Amino acid sequence: MSLVSIQNLTRVFDVSKPWLNRVIERLPKRYLTAVSDVSFDIPAKTTYALVGESGSGKSTIGKMVVGLLPPSEGGVTINGIDLAIETDDDKIESVRSDIQMIFQDPYASLNPRWRVRDIIQEPVVARGGKATGLAERLLEQVGLTASDADKFPHEFSGGQRQRICVARALASEPKLIVCDEPTSALDVSVQAQVLNLMSDLKDEFGLTYLFISHDLTVVQHMADRIGVLYLGRLVEEASPDALFDAPQHPYTQMLLEAAPRMDGFGREVEPPKGEIPDPIDPPSGCAFHPRCPMAVAKCSAERPALKTVGESRVACWVAQGDT
């Protein structure tokens, strides 16, 4: 059974100018579709990775999963409960306590006026729980020392701060942790340490991760399943082996070609063509067709649904052989 089930998730933002400006300039309302009809499941104790270029909707999905943003359409079900429509306060509280988030910037996500002990204990204390010795124990589990609990965030490096964020996320004994590019602000060597730590903690505590990243080399080793987003739409989903050995969607192929490789010294790679379209006025049909070297007439006319091709689910008329 899936711990998290995301069905037809859509998020639309009103980016219109103020009412008076629209009246004077005779402008219509403008809407930005950040996420469009996304569906996938995350089984318990697994890692599901979302990858894509900046602006593809990865972080918006993460925020909707943890409840920071309400969906415009569709829903997120966690342990069989949809927080957007559930009315039982006890059920809502039990699910919320099972969810935590690790944010992208370790410098901005910690309160500079609080000691580390208070930061880590906050998820437990806020619910009236006892937290004696909790911070010291968790700090040691993430590779720091118990004495660090008395320090302030500015006394730590970026990698150490992210470890503190991991400790805070573990404090409430969650089942699901949403990781929003947790290593993108860190040096490469520190990234490896934090990723190894997260992998070890997943095995030790039976955690489930929704891992958001633009770095394909990271998700290849972390994920059990990978979803590729383009302009708010899920265009391909596969296991790491299937995605890296035989990518089906032209966008996935472009991302893999652009990714750095250990054996790629001296290779010449054609840069990605075109720019990401305006999400306020997206292309018709498949959103990738203006940049796609394999596009046919049907690509601009109809939007393909996700269908199984080999070991992947892919939304591409050419890959599906339906042109």
BAPA-982539 format. One record per residue (C-alpha): residue number from 1; residue in one letter; x, y, z. Coordinates in Angstrom, 2 decimals. Example, Ala and Ser with C-alpha at 12.3 -4.5 7.8 and 13.67 -1.06 7.14 Angstrom:
// residues 2
+-----+------+---------+---------+---------+
! seq ! type !       X !       Y !       Z !
+-----+------+---------+---------+---------+
!   1 !    a !   12.30 !   -4.50 !    7.80 !
!   2 !    s !   13.67 !   -1.06 !    7.14 !
+-----+------+---------+---------+---------+
//
This chain:
// residues 323
+-----+------+---------+---------+---------+
! seq ! type !       X !       Y !       Z !
+-----+------+---------+---------+---------+
!   1 !    m !    0.00 !    0.00 !    0.00 !
!   2 !    s !    1.24 !    3.49 !   -0.86 !
!   3 !    l !    1.96 !    5.86 !    2.01 !
!   4 !    v !    1.37 !    8.86 !   -0.29 !
!   5 !    s !   -1.02 !    8.98 !   -3.22 !
!   6 !    i !   -1.10 !   12.07 !   -5.43 !
!   7 !    q !   -4.00 !   12.21 !   -7.86 !
!   8 !    n !   -4.52 !   14.81 !  -10.61 !
!   9 !    l !   -2.70 !   17.45 !   -8.57 !
!  10 !    t !   -3.00 !   20.96 !  -10.01 !
!  11 !    r !   -1.98 !   24.35 !   -8.65 !
!  12 !    v !   -2.87 !   27.64 !  -10.33 !
!  13 !    f !   -1.65 !   31.04 !   -9.11 !
!  14 !    d !   -3.41 !   34.32 !   -9.84 !
!  15 !    v !   -0.60 !   36.63 !  -11.05 !
!  16 !    s !   -2.87 !   39.42 !  -12.28 !
!  17 !    k !   -2.10 !   43.07 !  -11.72 !
!  18 !    p !   -4.19 !   44.89 !   -9.07 !
!  19 !    w !   -7.83 !   45.53 !  -10.00 !
!  20 !    l !   -7.40 !   49.26 !  -10.65 !
!  21 !    n !   -4.42 !   48.70 !  -12.95 !
!  22 !    r !   -6.39 !   46.13 !  -14.93 !
!  23 !    v !   -9.30 !   48.54 !  -15.33 !
!  24 !    i !   -7.11 !   51.45 !  -16.45 !
!  25 !    e !   -4.97 !   49.33 !  -18.79 !
!  26 !    r !   -7.91 !   47.13 !  -19.87 !
!  27 !    l !   -6.05 !   43.95 !  -19.04 !
!  28 !    p !   -7.59 !   40.53 !  -18.33 !
!  29 !    k !   -6.71 !   38.41 !  -15.32 !
!  30 !    r !   -3.60 !   36.27 !  -15.71 !
!  31 !    y !   -3.11 !   32.80 !  -14.24 !
!  32 !    l !    0.06 !   30.74 !  -13.90 !
!  33 !    t !   -0.32 !   26.98 !  -13.86 !
!  34 !    a !    2.61 !   25.78 !  -11.73 !
!  35 !    v !    1.46 !   22.13 !  -11.53 !
!  36 !    s !   -0.87 !   20.48 !  -14.01 !
!  37 !    d !   -2.64 !   17.13 !  -13.49 !
!  38 !    v !    0.22 !   15.28 !  -11.76 !
!  39 !    s !   -0.39 !   11.78 !  -10.37 !
!  40 !    f !    1.99 !    9.32 !   -8.69 !
!  41 !    d !    2.25 !    7.09 !   -5.63 !
!  42 !    i !    5.01 !    6.71 !   -3.03 !
!  43 !    p !    5.12 !    3.30 !   -1.28 !
!  44 !    a !    6.18 !    3.30 !    2.38 !
!  45 !    k !    9.91 !    3.17 !    3.13 !
!  46 !    t !   10.93 !    4.17 !   -0.39 !
!  47 !    t !   12.37 !    7.30 !   -2.01 !
!  48 !    y !   10.51 !    9.01 !   -4.83 !
!  49 !    a !   12.53 !   11.67 !   -6.65 !
!  50 !    l !   11.14 !   14.59 !   -8.64 !
!  51 !    v !   13.58 !   16.11 !  -11.15 !
!  52 !    g !   13.36 !   18.86 !  -13.74 !
!  53 !    e !   14.59 !   22.32 !  -14.65 !
!  54 !    s !   13.98 !   25.35 !  -12.48 !
!  55 !    g !   10.35 !   26.41 !  -12.71 !
!  56 !    s !    9.06 !   22.92 !  -13.48 !
!  57 !    g !    6.89 !   22.81 !  -10.34 !
!  58 !    k !    8.95 !   20.51 !   -8.11 !
!  59 !    s !    8.91 !   22.68 !   -4.98 !
!  60 !    t !    5.24 !   23.56 !   -5.46 !
!  61 !    i !    4.36 !   19.86 !   -5.36 !
!  62 !    g !    6.48 !   19.42 !   -2.22 !
!  63 !    k !    4.69 !   22.29 !   -0.48 !
!  64 !    m !    1.28 !   20.86 !   -1.39 !
!  65 !    v !    2.28 !   17.44 !   -0.04 !
!  66 !    v !    3.18 !   18.86 !    3.38 !
!  67 !    g !    0.16 !   21.17 !    3.43 !
!  68 !    l !    1.90 !   24.53 !    2.99 !
!  69 !    l !   -0.11 !   25.15 !   -0.19 !
!  70 !    p !   -3.65 !   23.97 !   -0.96 !
!  71 !    p !   -4.15 !   22.34 !   -4.37 !
!  72 !    s !   -6.38 !   24.07 !   -6.93 !
!  73 !    e !   -7.55 !   20.65 !   -8.14 !
!  74 !    g !   -6.82 !   17.04 !   -7.26 !
!  75 !    g !   -5.58 !   15.87 !   -3.91 !
!  76 !    v !   -2.82 !   14.41 !   -1.76 !
!  77 !    t !   -3.72 !   11.38 !    0.33 !
!  78 !    i !   -1.36 !   10.39 !    3.16 !
!  79 !    n !   -2.13 !    7.17 !    5.02 !
!  80 !    g !   -5.56 !    7.25 !    3.39 !
!  81 !    i !   -6.35 !   10.79 !    4.62 !
!  82 !    d !   -6.66 !   13.86 !    2.40 !
!  83 !    l !   -5.76 !   16.85 !    4.57 !
!  84 !    a !   -7.52 !   19.26 !    2.20 !
!  85 !    i !  -10.96 !   17.73 !    2.81 !
!  86 !    e !  -10.62 !   15.88 !    6.14 !
!  87 !    t !  -12.68 !   17.41 !    8.96 !
!  88 !    d !  -11.68 !   15.18 !   11.89 !
!  89 !    d !   -9.12 !   17.19 !   13.88 !
!  90 !    d !   -7.60 !   14.09 !   15.48 !
!  91 !    k !   -6.95 !   12.47 !   12.08 !
!  92 !    i !   -5.49 !   15.68 !   10.71 !
!  93 !    e !   -3.17 !   16.04 !   13.70 !
!  94 !    s !   -2.01 !   12.42 !   13.48 !
!  95 !    v !   -1.12 !   12.80 !    9.79 !
!  96 !    r !    0.59 !   16.17 !   10.25 !
!  97 !    s !    2.82 !   14.70 !   12.93 !
!  98 !    d !    3.96 !   12.09 !   10.41 !
!  99 !    i !    5.20 !   14.72 !    7.92 !
! 100 !    q !    8.35 !   16.86 !    8.03 !
! 101 !    m !   10.28 !   18.90 !    5.49 !
! 102 !    i !   13.95 !   19.67 !    4.91 !
! 103 !    f !   14.34 !   22.96 !    3.06 !
! 104 !    q !   16.84 !   23.93 !    0.40 !
! 105 !    d !   18.72 !   26.72 !    2.19 !
! 106 !    p !   20.31 !   25.64 !    5.50 !
! 107 !    y !   21.13 !   29.27 !    6.26 !
! 108 !    a !   17.56 !   30.58 !    5.96 !
! 109 !    s !   15.65 !   27.65 !    7.47 !
! 110 !    l !   17.06 !   27.96 !   11.02 !
! 111 !    n !   16.03 !   30.71 !   13.43 !
! 112 !    p !   19.25 !   32.66 !   14.16 !
! 113 !    r !   17.98 !   33.74 !   17.62 !
! 114 !    w !   17.27 !   30.23 !   18.87 !
! 115 !    r !   19.74 !   27.76 !   20.27 !
! 116 !    v !   20.04 !   24.48 !   18.41 !
! 117 !    r !   18.33 !   22.62 !   21.25 !
! 118 !    d !   15.18 !   24.75 !   20.90 !
! 119 !    i !   15.19 !   24.42 !   17.10 !
! 120 !    i !   15.32 !   20.62 !   17.19 !
! 121 !    q !   12.79 !   20.26 !   20.01 !
! 122 !    e !   10.23 !   22.62 !   18.47 !
! 123 !    p !    8.17 !   19.97 !   16.55 !
! 124 !    v !    7.73 !   18.00 !   19.79 !
! 125 !    v !    7.25 !   20.90 !   22.21 !
! 126 !    a !    4.68 !   22.54 !   19.91 !
! 127 !    r !    2.47 !   19.47 !   20.40 !
! 128 !    g !    2.96 !   19.37 !   24.16 !
! 129 !    g !    5.42 !   16.47 !   24.16 !
! 130 !    k !    8.42 !   15.91 !   26.40 !
! 131 !    a !   11.76 !   16.67 !   24.83 !
! 132 !    t !   14.30 !   16.18 !   27.59 !
! 133 !    g !   17.57 !   15.02 !   26.06 !
! 134 !    l !   15.98 !   14.72 !   22.61 !
! 135 !    a !   18.16 !   17.31 !   20.88 !
! 136 !    e !   21.40 !   15.86 !   22.25 !
! 137 !    r !   20.47 !   12.35 !   21.12 !
! 138 !    l !   19.47 !   13.43 !   17.63 !
! 139 !    l !   22.58 !   15.57 !   17.17 !
! 140 !    e !   24.74 !   12.54 !   17.83 !
! 141 !    q !   22.69 !   10.48 !   15.37 !
! 142 !    v !   23.34 !   13.02 !   12.59 !
! 143 !    g !   27.07 !   13.17 !   13.24 !
! 144 !    l !   27.35 !   16.18 !   15.56 !
! 145 !    t !   27.96 !   16.28 !   19.31 !
! 146 !    a !   25.57 !   16.70 !   22.24 !
! 147 !    s !   27.38 !   19.89 !   23.30 !
! 148 !    d !   26.32 !   21.53 !   20.01 !
! 149 !    a !   22.80 !   21.84 !   21.43 !
! 150 !    d !   23.81 !   24.99 !   23.34 !
! 151 !    k !   25.16 !   26.77 !   20.26 !
! 152 !    f !   23.48 !   29.13 !   17.79 !
! 153 !    p !   23.14 !   28.43 !   14.03 !
! 154 !    h !   25.77 !   31.00 !   13.03 !
! 155 !    e !   28.43 !   28.87 !   14.76 !
! 156 !    f !   28.05 !   26.07 !   12.19 !
! 157 !    s !   29.03 !   25.52 !    8.56 !
! 158 !    g !   26.45 !   24.93 !    5.83 !
! 159 !    g !   26.79 !   21.15 !    5.98 !
! 160 !    q !   26.47 !   21.15 !    9.77 !
! 161 !    r !   23.37 !   23.34 !    9.57 !
! 162 !    q !   21.76 !   20.92 !    7.15 !
! 163 !    r !   22.49 !   18.11 !    9.62 !
! 164 !    i !   20.65 !   20.18 !   12.25 !
! 165 !    c !   17.73 !   20.48 !    9.82 !
! 166 !    v !   17.75 !   16.70 !    9.43 !
! 167 !    a !   17.76 !   16.29 !   13.23 !
! 168 !    r !   14.80 !   18.67 !   13.53 !
! 169 !    a !   12.92 !   16.69 !   10.89 !
! 170 !    l !   13.50 !   13.46 !   12.85 !
! 171 !    a !   12.35 !   14.91 !   16.18 !
! 172 !    s !    8.65 !   14.10 !   15.72 !
! 173 !    e !    9.40 !   10.57 !   14.46 !
! 174 !    p !    7.84 !   11.19 !   11.03 !
! 175 !    k !    6.99 !    8.62 !    8.40 !
! 176 !    l !    7.39 !   11.00 !    5.45 !
! 177 !    i !   10.09 !   13.63 !    4.89 !
! 178 !    v !    9.90 !   15.98 !    1.92 !
! 179 !    c !   13.45 !   16.98 !    0.95 !
! 180 !    d !   13.42 !   20.15 !   -1.17 !
! 181 !    e !   16.87 !   20.16 !   -2.83 !
! 182 !    p !   18.55 !   19.58 !    0.54 !
! 183 !    t !   22.11 !   19.53 !   -0.83 !
! 184 !    s !   22.05 !   22.12 !   -3.63 !
! 185 !    a !   23.55 !   24.86 !   -1.43 !
! 186 !    l !   26.42 !   22.65 !   -0.23 !
! 187 !    d !   29.88 !   21.79 !   -1.56 !
! 188 !    v !   30.16 !   18.50 !   -3.44 !
! 189 !    s !   32.08 !   16.70 !   -0.69 !
! 190 !    v !   29.58 !   17.87 !    1.93 !
! 191 !    q !   26.69 !   16.85 !   -0.33 !
! 192 !    a !   27.95 !   13.27 !   -0.28 !
! 193 !    q !   28.14 !   13.26 !    3.52 !
! 194 !    v !   24.59 !   14.57 !    3.92 !
! 195 !    l !   23.19 !   12.17 !    1.31 !
! 196 !    n !   24.90 !    9.19 !    2.95 !
! 197 !    l !   23.50 !   10.33 !    6.29 !
! 198 !    m !   19.97 !   10.55 !    4.89 !
! 199 !    s !   20.29 !    7.12 !    3.30 !
! 200 !    d !   21.44 !    5.59 !    6.59 !
! 201 !    l !   18.62 !    7.28 !    8.53 !
! 202 !    k !   16.07 !    6.00 !    6.01 !
! 203 !    d !   17.15 !    2.43 !    6.69 !
! 204 !    e !   17.39 !    2.96 !   10.46 !
! 205 !    f !   14.03 !    4.65 !   10.98 !
! 206 !    g !   12.04 !    3.22 !    8.05 !
! 207 !    l !   11.53 !    6.66 !    6.50 !
! 208 !    t !    9.80 !    7.56 !    3.25 !
! 209 !    y !   11.32 !   10.40 !    1.19 !
! 210 !    l !    9.93 !   12.68 !   -1.47 !
! 211 !    f !   13.26 !   13.91 !   -2.81 !
! 212 !    i !   13.21 !   17.04 !   -4.96 !
! 213 !    s !   16.32 !   17.78 !   -7.01 !
! 214 !    h !   17.62 !   19.08 !  -10.33 !
! 215 !    d !   20.77 !   16.94 !  -10.02 !
! 216 !    l !   20.31 !   13.64 !  -11.82 !
! 217 !    t !   23.50 !   12.15 !  -10.38 !
! 218 !    v !   22.08 !   12.58 !   -6.87 !
! 219 !    v !   18.72 !   10.95 !   -7.53 !
! 220 !    q !   20.29 !    8.06 !   -9.43 !
! 221 !    h !   21.76 !    6.75 !   -6.18 !
! 222 !    m !   19.02 !    7.92 !   -3.77 !
! 223 !    a !   15.74 !    7.10 !   -5.50 !
! 224 !    d !   13.68 !    3.95 !   -5.90 !
! 225 !    r !   11.48 !    5.74 !   -8.44 !
! 226 !    i !   12.06 !    8.93 !  -10.44 !
! 227 !    g !    9.48 !   11.32 !  -11.89 !
! 228 !    v !   10.57 !   13.86 !  -14.52 !
! 229 !    l !    8.66 !   17.17 !  -14.56 !
! 230 !    y !    8.44 !   19.67 !  -17.39 !
! 231 !    l !    6.43 !   22.87 !  -17.06 !
! 232 !    g !    4.38 !   21.44 !  -14.22 !
! 233 !    r !    3.60 !   18.18 !  -16.01 !
! 234 !    l !    4.91 !   14.69 !  -15.29 !
! 235 !    v !    6.42 !   13.53 !  -18.60 !
! 236 !    e !    8.18 !   10.32 !  -17.52 !
! 237 !    e !    8.36 !    8.02 !  -14.52 !
! 238 !    a !   10.66 !    5.03 !  -14.12 !
! 239 !    s !   13.12 !    3.24 !  -11.88 !
! 240 !    p !   16.66 !    4.71 !  -11.87 !
! 241 !    d !   18.03 !    1.83 !  -13.94 !
! 242 !    a !   15.34 !    2.13 !  -16.61 !
! 243 !    l !   15.51 !    5.93 !  -16.71 !
! 244 !    f !   19.28 !    6.13 !  -17.08 !
! 245 !    d !   19.71 !    3.11 !  -19.37 !
! 246 !    a !   16.77 !    3.74 !  -21.72 !
! 247 !    p !   15.11 !    7.16 !  -21.26 !
! 248 !    q !   11.90 !    7.33 !  -23.30 !
! 249 !    h !   10.94 !   11.00 !  -23.34 !
! 250 !    p !   13.03 !   13.44 !  -25.44 !
! 251 !    y !   13.16 !   15.85 !  -22.47 !
! 252 !    t !   14.61 !   13.14 !  -20.21 !
! 253 !    q !   17.16 !   12.34 !  -22.91 !
! 254 !    m !   18.12 !   16.01 !  -23.09 !
! 255 !    l !   18.61 !   16.21 !  -19.31 !
! 256 !    l !   20.80 !   13.12 !  -19.29 !
! 257 !    e !   22.90 !   14.38 !  -22.17 !
! 258 !    a !   23.48 !   17.67 !  -20.36 !
! 259 !    a !   24.42 !   16.04 !  -17.05 !
! 260 !    p !   28.16 !   15.85 !  -16.19 !
! 261 !    r !   29.77 !   12.42 !  -16.45 !
! 262 !    m !   32.98 !   10.95 !  -15.11 !
! 263 !    d !   33.83 !    9.53 !  -18.54 !
! 264 !    g !   32.78 !   12.66 !  -20.38 !
! 265 !    f !   36.12 !   14.45 !  -20.61 !
! 266 !    g !   36.48 !   16.00 !  -24.05 !
! 267 !    r !   33.01 !   15.05 !  -25.23 !
! 268 !    e !   31.01 !   17.62 !  -27.13 !
! 269 !    v !   27.38 !   17.95 !  -26.10 !
! 270 !    e !   24.91 !   20.02 !  -28.03 !
! 271 !    p !   23.35 !   22.52 !  -25.60 !
! 272 !    p !   19.61 !   22.23 !  -24.92 !
! 273 !    k !   17.59 !   24.03 !  -27.57 !
! 274 !    g !   15.15 !   26.81 !  -26.81 !
! 275 !    e !   13.86 !   28.22 !  -23.55 !
! 276 !    i !   11.20 !   26.98 !  -21.16 !
! 277 !    p !    7.87 !   28.39 !  -22.41 !
! 278 !    d !    5.92 !   30.98 !  -20.44 !
! 279 !    p !    3.82 !   29.02 !  -17.89 !
! 280 !    i !    1.17 !   31.75 !  -18.08 !
! 281 !    d !    0.69 !   30.94 !  -21.77 !
! 282 !    p !    1.93 !   27.35 !  -22.21 !
! 283 !    p !    2.08 !   25.67 !  -25.63 !
! 284 !    s !   -0.83 !   23.54 !  -26.79 !
! 285 !    g !   -0.55 !   19.77 !  -26.80 !
! 286 !    c !    2.73 !   18.46 !  -25.39 !
! 287 !    a !    4.40 !   21.40 !  -23.64 !
! 288 !    f !    7.84 !   20.23 !  -24.81 !
! 289 !    h !    7.05 !   20.17 !  -28.55 !
! 290 !    p !    8.58 !   23.63 !  -29.36 !
! 291 !    r !   11.98 !   22.33 !  -28.18 !
! 292 !    c !   11.63 !   18.69 !  -29.23 !
! 293 !    p !   13.72 !   17.37 !  -32.16 !
! 294 !    m !   11.27 !   14.47 !  -32.61 !
! 295 !    a !    8.02 !   16.48 !  -32.59 !
! 296 !    v !    5.29 !   15.62 !  -35.11 !
! 297 !    a !    2.05 !   17.40 !  -35.94 !
! 298 !    k !    0.08 !   15.52 !  -33.28 !
! 299 !    c !    2.43 !   16.79 !  -30.54 !
! 300 !    s !    1.19 !   20.37 !  -30.91 !
! 301 !    a !   -2.46 !   19.38 !  -31.22 !
! 302 !    e !   -3.06 !   16.92 !  -28.37 !
! 303 !    r !   -1.58 !   16.49 !  -24.91 !
! 304 !    p !   -0.38 !   12.89 !  -24.38 !
! 305 !    a !   -1.32 !   10.98 !  -21.25 !
! 306 !    l !    1.15 !    8.90 !  -19.25 !
! 307 !    k !    1.24 !    5.36 !  -20.63 !
! 308 !    t !    3.47 !    2.39 !  -19.95 !
! 309 !    v !    6.30 !    1.94 !  -22.46 !
! 310 !    g !    8.73 !   -0.81 !  -21.52 !
! 311 !    e !    9.60 !   -0.29 !  -17.86 !
! 312 !    s !    8.59 !    3.39 !  -17.83 !
! 313 !    r !    5.47 !    5.52 !  -17.84 !
! 314 !    v !    5.90 !    8.22 !  -20.46 !
! 315 !    a !    3.78 !   11.03 !  -21.90 !
! 316 !    c !    5.06 !   11.20 !  -25.49 !
! 317 !    w !    3.25 !   10.36 !  -28.71 !
! 318 !    v !    6.47 !    9.32 !  -30.45 !
! 319 !    a !    7.66 !    7.08 !  -27.57 !
! 320 !    q !    4.19 !    5.50 !  -27.41 !
! 321 !    g !    4.28 !    4.87 !  -31.16 !
! 322 !    d !    0.96 !    6.66 !  -31.57 !
! 323 !    t !    1.78 !    9.22 !  -34.25 !
+-----+------+---------+---------+---------+
//
